[in-house]
Amino acid sequence: MVLSVTLNPCIDKTIYLDNLEIGAYNRVKNTRVDLSGKGLNVSTVLNNLKEETMCMGLNFRETGNTLEHAMTARGLQYYFVRSEGAIRTNIKLFDQSNRLSQCILDSYCSATGFQNLGVQYYDNMTGINWSTVPVTIIEMGFMTSQNDDLKMADPDFQKTMAEGIANGIDAYFDS
């Protein structure tokens, strides 16, 4: 069994906006709430890998039930010492990261001729779920498509792919 320690659990609230306008009402496109903390993250990953783990640490009287309900839902074993106060909340606003992803995707698909399936949001990618910076993963093409697979294996086409990505980054900074 692996023991993980979370001394400062938190709630990460991510708010997705098309465009943040300072001083104006902003329409929320989507929200996401994740419970986090280094030990909690370690226990979650280990549990997903079918390793036995126990998460221990501090929890807070005001909002601690939220943490315990989430851990139970994840199938995690835990033991917390209750303390006064509430779990801290981190708020992340995402608008520019969406615009950057869109610029890269549009430029890449324009350069390669691959189909543009739009920017998609996932919350089940274990390797990046706890990133503290925006993450963009580019679906370069589909190996299940013989056309895409052959193009992606061609060194000249790989340069075209890289140029498409670079042009998308340039487009983001030029706008």
Backbone as CSV, one residue per row, in Angstrom:
resi,resn,N_x,N_y,N_z,CA_x,CA_y,CA_z,C_x,C_y,C_z
1,MET,0.846,-1.184,0.000,0.000,0.000,0.000,0.887,1.242,0.000
2,VAL,0.462,2.229,-0.755,1.177,3.501,-0.812,0.377,4.529,-0.015
3,LEU,1.054,5.203,0.888,0.447,6.260,1.682,0.788,7.596,1.038
4,SER,-0.225,8.396,0.734,0.018,9.745,0.215,-0.497,10.747,1.236
5,VAL,0.139,11.891,1.297,-0.213,12.912,2.285,-0.646,14.182,1.564
6,THR,-1.836,14.669,1.923,-2.363,15.911,1.368,-2.597,16.865,2.537
7,LEU,-1.691,17.812,2.695,-1.812,18.759,3.809,-2.633,19.989,3.433
8,ASN,-2.792,20.245,2.154,-3.487,21.449,1.721,-4.365,21.150,0.503
9,PRO,-5.457,20.393,0.705,-6.318,20.084,-0.433,-6.967,21.354,-0.975
10,CYS,-7.386,21.300,-2.227,-8.026,22.481,-2.808,-9.095,22.068,-3.807
11,ILE,-9.924,23.022,-4.128,-10.927,22.874,-5.178,-10.444,23.725,-6.348
12,ASP,-10.240,23.087,-7.500,-9.881,23.810,-8.713,-11.154,24.014,-9.517
13,LYS,-11.577,25.258,-9.634,-12.763,25.573,-10.433,-12.290,26.223,-11.719
14,THR,-12.582,25.578,-12.844,-12.182,26.085,-14.143,-13.418,26.622,-14.842
15,ILE,-13.312,27.854,-15.317,-14.413,28.512,-16.014,-13.960,28.775,-17.445
16,TYR,-14.722,28.250,-18.404,-14.386,28.413,-19.813,-15.234,29.539,-20.407
17,LEU,-14.558,30.494,-21.018,-15.198,31.633,-21.669,-14.752,31.698,-23.117
18,ASP,-15.634,32.191,-24.000,-15.183,32.428,-25.371,-14.180,33.568,-25.392
19,ASN,-14.491,34.617,-24.627,-13.623,35.786,-24.603,-13.884,36.544,-23.305
20,LEU,-12.855,36.817,-22.547,-12.998,37.557,-21.301,-13.009,39.051,-21.599
21,GLU,-14.086,39.710,-21.187,-14.179,41.158,-21.339,-14.172,41.777,-19.942
22,ILE,-13.091,42.499,-19.650,-12.940,43.126,-18.334,-14.024,44.187,-18.158
23,GLY,-14.677,44.168,-16.995,-15.700,45.160,-16.678,-17.047,44.887,-17.317
24,ALA,-17.209,43.748,-17.961,-18.474,43.415,-18.616,-18.981,42.082,-18.073
25,TYR,-20.244,41.791,-18.364,-20.768,40.478,-18.037,-20.209,39.494,-19.059
26,ASN,-19.748,38.368,-18.578,-19.155,37.364,-19.454,-19.982,36.090,-19.391
27,ARG,-20.319,35.565,-20.553,-21.106,34.327,-20.618,-20.168,33.136,-20.427
28,VAL,-20.503,32.308,-19.456,-19.719,31.110,-19.173,-20.116,30.033,-20.172
29,LYS,-19.122,29.475,-20.843,-19.363,28.419,-21.836,-19.466,27.055,-21.160
30,ASN,-18.621,26.844,-20.138,-18.576,25.556,-19.460,-17.833,25.750,-18.140
31,THR,-18.083,24.900,-17.188,-17.329,24.925,-15.934,-16.901,23.509,-15.590
32,ARG,-15.899,23.447,-14.745,-15.404,22.157,-14.282,-14.873,22.355,-12.874
33,VAL,-15.181,21.433,-11.983,-14.694,21.481,-10.610,-13.914,20.204,-10.332
34,ASP,-12.672,20.367,-9.891,-11.824,19.233,-9.554,-11.286,19.427,-8.152
35,LEU,-11.257,18.352,-7.390,-10.599,18.390,-6.097,-9.156,17.991,-6.317
36,SER,-8.256,18.692,-5.651,-6.853,18.507,-5.945,-6.014,18.637,-4.694
37,GLY,-4.776,18.386,-4.848,-3.768,18.402,-3.804,-2.784,17.309,-4.179
38,LYS,-1.511,17.516,-3.953,-0.504,16.578,-4.459,-0.755,15.138,-4.018
39,GLY,-1.022,14.924,-2.755,-1.263,13.563,-2.279,-2.532,12.970,-2.857
40,LEU,-3.572,13.776,-2.961,-4.830,13.331,-3.559,-4.603,12.940,-5.021
41,ASN,-3.845,13.755,-5.748,-3.544,13.455,-7.152,-2.770,12.137,-7.279
42,VAL,-1.784,11.941,-6.394,-0.993,10.706,-6.416,-1.901,9.508,-6.140
43,SER,-2.731,9.595,-5.126,-3.629,8.489,-4.795,-4.595,8.197,-5.935
44,THR,-5.089,9.218,-6.598,-6.012,9.026,-7.719,-5.340,8.264,-8.854
45,VAL,-4.128,8.694,-9.215,-3.413,8.022,-10.299,-3.109,6.571,-9.925
46,LEU,-2.619,6.355,-8.713,-2.316,4.988,-8.276,-3.576,4.117,-8.265
47,ASN,-4.671,4.680,-7.798,-5.934,3.947,-7.781,-6.361,3.589,-9.204
48,ASN,-6.190,4.525,-10.142,-6.524,4.248,-11.543,-5.653,3.130,-12.111
49,LEU,-4.441,2.985,-11.570,-3.532,1.920,-12.000,-3.730,0.638,-11.188
50,LYS,-4.808,0.625,-10.380,-5.167,-0.546,-9.569,-4.173,-0.838,-8.445
51,GLU,-3.468,0.183,-7.980,-2.565,0.054,-6.835,-3.334,0.440,-5.581
52,GLU,-3.075,-0.259,-4.491,-3.732,0.069,-3.225,-3.064,1.307,-2.631
53,THR,-3.877,2.255,-2.212,-3.347,3.514,-1.697,-4.241,4.041,-0.581
54,MET,-3.654,4.838,0.274,-4.386,5.505,1.350,-3.963,6.962,1.327
55,CYS,-4.938,7.850,1.274,-4.658,9.286,1.286,-4.951,9.815,2.691
56,MET,-3.953,10.460,3.277,-4.104,11.026,4.616,-3.743,12.498,4.571
57,GLY,-4.218,13.228,5.551,-3.854,14.637,5.627,-4.871,15.444,6.396
58,LEU,-4.917,16.724,6.041,-5.837,17.655,6.692,-7.068,17.862,5.827
59,ASN,-8.193,18.029,6.480,-9.430,18.402,5.813,-10.057,19.509,6.663
60,PHE,-11.041,20.173,6.135,-11.572,21.354,6.805,-13.051,21.197,7.108
61,ARG,-13.452,21.700,8.262,-14.813,21.506,8.760,-15.862,22.137,7.844
62,GLU,-15.602,23.321,7.296,-16.635,24.030,6.532,-16.984,23.341,5.213
63,THR,-15.994,22.867,4.488,-16.253,22.300,3.159,-15.653,20.907,2.989
64,GLY,-15.270,20.289,4.066,-14.588,19.001,3.998,-15.420,17.861,3.452
65,ASN,-16.744,17.941,3.620,-17.593,16.865,3.099,-17.457,16.747,1.582
66,THR,-17.235,17.860,0.904,-17.072,17.846,-0.552,-15.891,16.962,-0.933
67,LEU,-14.790,17.117,-0.226,-13.594,16.324,-0.498,-13.858,14.847,-0.234
68,GLU,-14.475,14.540,0.884,-14.700,13.150,1.248,-15.679,12.466,0.300
69,HIS,-16.713,13.189,-0.152,-17.654,12.610,-1.123,-16.948,12.290,-2.440
70,ALA,-16.077,13.195,-2.882,-15.350,12.976,-4.143,-14.398,11.787,-4.024
71,MET,-13.743,11.665,-2.888,-12.804,10.557,-2.702,-13.553,9.226,-2.646
72,THR,-14.685,9.215,-2.000,-15.506,8.003,-1.957,-15.964,7.633,-3.363
73,ALA,-16.377,8.632,-4.143,-16.817,8.383,-5.520,-15.679,7.831,-6.377
74,ARG,-14.450,8.236,-6.092,-13.284,7.740,-6.829,-12.811,6.377,-6.324
75,GLY,-13.425,5.908,-5.253,-13.029,4.617,-4.692,-11.736,4.680,-3.905
76,LEU,-11.431,5.857,-3.366,-10.174,6.047,-2.629,-10.380,5.834,-1.135
77,GLN,-9.386,5.214,-0.505,-9.361,5.121,0.950,-8.727,6.399,1.486
78,TYR,-9.246,6.895,2.596,-8.699,8.135,3.138,-8.896,8.195,4.645
79,TYR,-8.060,8.996,5.261,-8.203,9.334,6.665,-7.714,10.766,6.814
80,PHE,-8.595,11.649,7.268,-8.241,13.061,7.422,-8.452,13.522,8.849
81,VAL,-7.602,14.411,9.283,-7.779,15.118,10.545,-8.505,16.416,10.204
82,ARG,-9.621,16.664,10.875,-10.410,17.876,10.609,-9.771,19.091,11.266
83,SER,-9.802,20.195,10.549,-9.249,21.447,11.023,-10.277,22.545,10.769
84,GLU,-10.140,23.657,11.472,-11.045,24.790,11.253,-10.793,25.390,9.876
85,GLY,-11.841,25.969,9.288,-11.698,26.665,8.014,-12.351,25.917,6.870
86,ALA,-12.011,26.355,5.676,-12.586,25.795,4.455,-11.471,25.446,3.473
87,ILE,-11.761,24.508,2.598,-10.809,24.160,1.541,-10.632,25.370,0.640
88,ARG,-9.376,25.666,0.288,-9.121,26.800,-0.600,-9.650,26.482,-1.995
89,THR,-10.066,27.525,-2.696,-10.568,27.367,-4.059,-9.691,28.164,-5.002
90,ASN,-9.197,27.491,-6.037,-8.452,28.151,-7.106,-9.405,28.325,-8.276
91,ILE,-9.452,29.521,-8.839,-10.316,29.768,-9.990,-9.434,30.027,-11.197
92,LYS,-9.698,29.279,-12.262,-8.952,29.433,-13.512,-9.925,29.858,-14.596
93,LEU,-9.594,30.935,-15.288,-10.400,31.382,-16.424,-9.674,30.991,-17.705
94,PHE,-10.374,30.312,-18.608,-9.776,29.912,-19.871,-10.518,30.583,-21.010
95,ASP,-9.860,31.516,-21.653,-10.379,32.040,-22.907,-9.257,32.101,-23.931
96,GLN,-8.124,32.662,-23.540,-7.009,32.773,-24.468,-6.461,31.417,-24.862
97,SER,-6.475,30.457,-23.949,-5.970,29.132,-24.298,-6.858,28.508,-25.364
98,ASN,-8.148,28.766,-25.294,-9.047,28.278,-26.324,-8.719,28.946,-27.656
99,ARG,-8.466,30.226,-27.632,-8.148,30.958,-28.868,-6.835,30.453,-29.458
100,LEU,-5.836,30.200,-28.613,-4.570,29.656,-29.098,-4.790,28.289,-29.728
101,SER,-5.544,27.433,-29.055,-5.831,26.109,-29.610,-6.530,26.231,-30.959
102,GLN,-7.469,27.149,-31.040,-8.216,27.330,-32.295,-7.304,27.830,-33.410
103,CYS,-6.414,28.782,-33.095,-5.469,29.286,-34.109,-4.563,28.166,-34.618
104,ILE,-4.042,27.361,-33.702,-3.153,26.265,-34.098,-3.919,25.245,-34.938
105,LEU,-5.091,24.869,-34.486,-5.879,23.868,-35.206,-6.254,24.346,-36.602
106,ASP,-6.735,25.580,-36.705,-7.137,26.111,-38.010,-5.960,26.152,-38.976
107,SER,-4.825,26.625,-38.513,-3.642,26.727,-39.364,-3.126,25.348,-39.759
108,TYR,-3.114,24.429,-38.801,-2.643,23.075,-39.067,-3.517,22.392,-40.121
109,CYS,-4.818,22.474,-39.949,-5.722,21.821,-40.899,-5.664,22.484,-42.272
110,SER,-5.492,23.794,-42.286,-5.338,24.498,-43.560,-4.075,24.041,-44.291
111,ALA,-2.975,23.883,-43.559,-1.693,23.481,-44.166,-1.715,22.029,-44.628
112,THR,-2.361,21.157,-43.854,-2.303,19.720,-44.139,-3.464,19.213,-44.989
113,GLY,-4.562,19.957,-44.971,-5.760,19.479,-45.664,-6.555,18.478,-44.852
114,PHE,-6.118,18.207,-43.606,-6.861,17.288,-42.751,-8.144,17.955,-42.265
115,GLN,-9.136,17.133,-41.938,-10.430,17.634,-41.482,-10.292,18.332,-40.131
116,ASN,-10.937,19.475,-39.994,-10.936,20.234,-38.744,-12.161,19.807,-37.940
117,LEU,-11.925,19.083,-36.858,-13.019,18.600,-36.004,-13.311,19.549,-34.850
118,GLY,-12.648,20.699,-34.831,-12.874,21.690,-33.785,-12.110,21.391,-32.508
119,VAL,-12.031,22.384,-31.637,-11.392,22.224,-30.337,-12.343,21.424,-29.461
120,GLN,-11.818,20.415,-28.814,-12.630,19.564,-27.962,-12.051,19.565,-26.549
121,TYR,-12.914,19.437,-25.566,-12.498,19.464,-24.168,-12.732,18.094,-23.550
122,TYR,-11.714,17.592,-22.851,-11.815,16.298,-22.175,-11.322,16.449,-20.744
123,ASP,-11.932,15.696,-19.842,-11.481,15.711,-18.456,-11.016,14.325,-18.005
124,ASN,-10.704,13.453,-18.969,-10.312,12.098,-18.608,-8.892,11.769,-19.064
125,MET,-8.075,12.763,-19.257,-6.699,12.552,-19.706,-5.784,12.682,-18.496
126,THR,-5.524,11.553,-17.857,-4.820,11.517,-16.578,-3.508,12.291,-16.594
127,GLY,-2.788,12.239,-17.686,-1.477,12.891,-17.746,-1.517,14.399,-17.660
128,ILE,-2.666,15.023,-17.980,-2.721,16.494,-18.000,-3.822,17.064,-17.120
129,ASN,-4.599,16.227,-16.464,-5.735,16.728,-15.683,-5.333,17.747,-14.618
130,TRP,-4.118,17.631,-14.084,-3.732,18.507,-12.991,-2.719,19.549,-13.428
131,SER,-2.676,19.791,-14.732,-1.761,20.814,-15.237,-2.183,22.171,-14.707
132,THR,-1.218,23.004,-14.388,-1.522,24.352,-13.904,-1.379,25.382,-15.012
133,VAL,-1.089,24.937,-16.222,-1.018,25.827,-17.381,-1.909,25.241,-18.467
134,PRO,-2.362,26.069,-19.398,-3.199,25.540,-20.476,-2.450,24.469,-21.279
135,VAL,-3.176,23.469,-21.714,-2.600,22.371,-22.479,-3.383,22.213,-23.775
136,THR,-2.673,22.091,-24.863,-3.289,21.775,-26.151,-2.640,20.516,-26.689
137,ILE,-3.451,19.535,-26.989,-2.978,18.314,-27.623,-3.530,18.332,-29.039
138,ILE,-2.664,18.188,-30.004,-3.092,18.248,-31.402,-3.227,16.834,-31.944
139,GLU,-4.406,16.538,-32.429,-4.617,15.268,-33.131,-4.022,15.471,-34.516
140,MET,-2.850,14.908,-34.739,-2.073,15.161,-35.959,-2.719,14.566,-37.200
141,GLY,-3.523,13.574,-37.040,-4.162,12.832,-38.112,-4.579,11.499,-37.526
142,PHE,-5.114,10.648,-38.351,-5.605,9.380,-37.842,-4.873,8.227,-38.509
143,MET,-4.182,7.447,-37.692,-3.455,6.295,-38.226,-4.416,5.248,-38.791
144,THR,-5.684,5.312,-38.414,-6.679,4.393,-38.960,-7.093,4.791,-40.370
145,SER,-6.732,6.006,-40.772,-6.964,6.455,-42.144,-5.681,6.217,-42.934
146,GLN,-5.753,5.379,-43.949,-4.552,5.070,-44.725,-3.960,6.335,-45.328
147,ASN,-4.806,7.253,-45.803,-4.334,8.512,-46.380,-3.554,9.333,-45.345
148,ASP,-4.138,9.526,-44.163,-3.475,10.289,-43.098,-2.172,9.608,-42.690
149,ASP,-2.221,8.303,-42.507,-1.059,7.552,-42.030,0.110,7.670,-43.002
150,LEU,-0.160,7.535,-44.293,0.904,7.648,-45.293,1.496,9.056,-45.322
151,LYS,0.632,10.059,-45.228,1.125,11.448,-45.228,1.993,11.717,-44.005
152,MET,1.535,11.269,-42.827,2.275,11.546,-41.595,3.640,10.845,-41.571
153,ALA,3.796,9.773,-42.347,5.072,9.054,-42.403,6.062,9.711,-43.367
154,ASP,5.596,10.650,-44.182,6.431,11.306,-45.195,7.194,12.476,-44.560
155,PRO,8.540,12.452,-44.589,9.342,13.526,-43.973,9.013,14.920,-44.516
156,ASP,8.727,15.035,-45.807,8.368,16.345,-46.364,7.035,16.829,-45.796
157,PHE,6.089,15.898,-45.651,4.787,16.277,-45.100,4.902,16.616,-43.616
158,GLN,5.837,15.979,-42.909,6.054,16.301,-41.502,6.486,17.761,-41.351
159,LYS,7.261,18.258,-42.300,7.652,19.679,-42.290,6.418,20.556,-42.497
160,THR,5.525,20.142,-43.388,4.276,20.874,-43.610,3.453,20.915,-42.327
161,MET,3.400,19.791,-41.625,2.661,19.716,-40.358,3.252,20.698,-39.341
162,ALA,4.586,20.685,-39.220,5.259,21.576,-38.263,5.038,23.044,-38.637
163,GLU,5.088,23.357,-39.928,4.851,24.731,-40.372,3.421,25.164,-40.052
164,GLY,2.463,24.257,-40.215,1.077,24.576,-39.878,0.922,24.936,-38.409
165,ILE,1.584,24.181,-37.540,1.532,24.467,-36.103,2.205,25.810,-35.806
166,ALA,3.394,26.014,-36.375,4.127,27.275,-36.145,3.328,28.470,-36.655
167,ASN,2.697,28.341,-37.814,1.890,29.436,-38.357,0.687,29.736,-37.462
168,GLY,0.133,28.704,-36.842,-0.979,28.912,-35.911,-0.546,29.692,-34.678
169,ILE,0.642,29.389,-34.184,1.175,30.132,-33.025,1.426,31.579,-33.429
170,ASP,1.992,31.799,-34.611,2.203,33.165,-35.116,0.872,33.906,-35.246
171,ALA,-0.146,33.238,-35.770,-1.468,33.861,-35.940,-2.044,34.295,-34.591
172,TYR,-1.835,33.489,-33.576,-2.320,33.825,-32.235,-1.664,35.119,-31.751
173,PHE,-0.330,35.230,-31.909,0.354,36.414,-31.413,0.146,37.639,-32.293
174,ASP,-0.203,37.427,-33.555,-0.456,38.549,-34.466,-1.839,39.152,-34.262
175,SER,-2.754,38.397,-33.641,-4.131,38.922,-33.493,-4.337,39.591,-32.159
